[in-house]
Amino acid sequence: MTTEAKTKQIKSIDDQYLSKKRTKRIVINSLILSLCLILGIAVILLSCIKIDLKPRFDSQAEYVEIKIDNNSDKILISKGDDLFSEFQNIYNNSLSTSVLTSLFTGNFYGYTIERLGTGANDTSGRFYESYSNGSGYGISSSLSSKLGSNYVHLHFKEDQTLYYADGSKVMGRFDKTRDIYYKDVYFTISSDENSFQVDFYFGVMDYGSYPTMIKISVEAQSYALYDFANEL
């Protein structure tokens, strides 16, 4: 084989090698771009899809009371009032978050339930100030200390079922076959835009004849509700 033929053969081999390398690089770059595109779309979707953080209720509250800044006057909003729908919208938006955010905060897995008080005679778990004939009045000193100066009270006309985050019913503390129920819920709101915890307190009929507290905490920002009440 002549020198010129050898040179052409080597050049041909080099061209084939470079062509294969270029093709491989194009394929790899295309795969990277495709993965980046898929990841980008996934992030956008996870940012747009919302999940509900708040506890589930069987029906809408009959009325809402809001108390802020140690003001003795409470803001009362009844179902059917124009402000009721506005309150509901702010409440629903405040206690929801994107799937993406929830994956980082741990909210994706819902909430846990904490029973306060150890028995019927334990006043630390009492919910109402007084209770008679199936109706509760005022809030106990124990609950008042937990709520602080800014909170919302939801009162329901009908008995409500308490649910775990997975949708299953919460049953009695000592009698696991007994349904528990409630008509009143209080939850904290914050005057701090950087606060991301909301504590719910339920006055449930469980054991004995006096409603006791169950607490649910979620990571959510409630400042919008405080701002709403502050402007009324």
C-alpha positions, 0 to 999 in steps of 0.5 A, a space after each residue: 500500500 502506498 503512503 498516500 493510500 495509508 494516509 487516506 485510510 488513516 484519515 477515513 478512520 479519524 473521520 469515522 471516529 470523530 463522527 461517532 464521537 460527535 453523534 454520541 455528544 449530540 445524543 448525550 446533549 439531547 438527553 440532558 436537554 430532554 431531562 432538563 425540560 421534563 424536570 422544569 415541567 415537573 417543577 412548574 406542575 408541582 408549584 401549581 398543584 395545591 394540597 389542602 393543609 387544614 383539618 376537614 369539616 363536614 359542613 361550613 361553620 354557622 358563624 365565625 368570630 375573630 379576635 385580635 390584639 387583645 381587643 375585647 370586641 370580637 368580629 362576628 361573621 355569620 354564614 350568608 354575610 358578604 364577608 363570610 365568603 371573603 373569609 372563606 377564600 382567605 382561610 382556604 388560600 392560607 391553609 393550602 400550599 403547593 406540592 413542591 413546597 410541601 415536599 420540603 416542609 413535610 406537610 405532604 404527609 398531613 398532620 398529627 393529632 394530640 390529645 390534651 389532658 389525661 382524663 375527665 378530671 384533668 382541667 388542663 384539657 378542658 375546652 369550655 369555661 362552662 358546659 351544660 345541657 349539651 352547650 359550651 360557653 366561653 373558653 377555659 383558662 387553659 385554652 385561652 393561654 394556648 390561643 394567645 391574643 389572635 385567634 379565630 373561632 368556628 362554630 358549627 350548627 351540627 355535630 362534626 366528625 374529627 378526621 385524621 389527615 388520611 381521611 379516617 375518623 378519630 375514635 374515642 381515646 379509651 373506647 376505640 369503638 366510640 365516635 367523638 364529635 365537636 361543634 366548636 374549633 379555635 385556631 391561632 392566627 399570627 400578626 407576624 408575616 414570618 410565622 408559619 404555624 397554625 394550631 387548631 383546638 377542637 372541643 370534643 365529646 370523648 370520655 365523661 360529660 365534659 368536652 376536652 381538647 384535641 390539638 392539630 398543628 399545621 405549617 401554614 401562614 395565617 397573617 392574611 387572616 390577621 390582616 383581613 380582620 385588622 382592616 374590618 
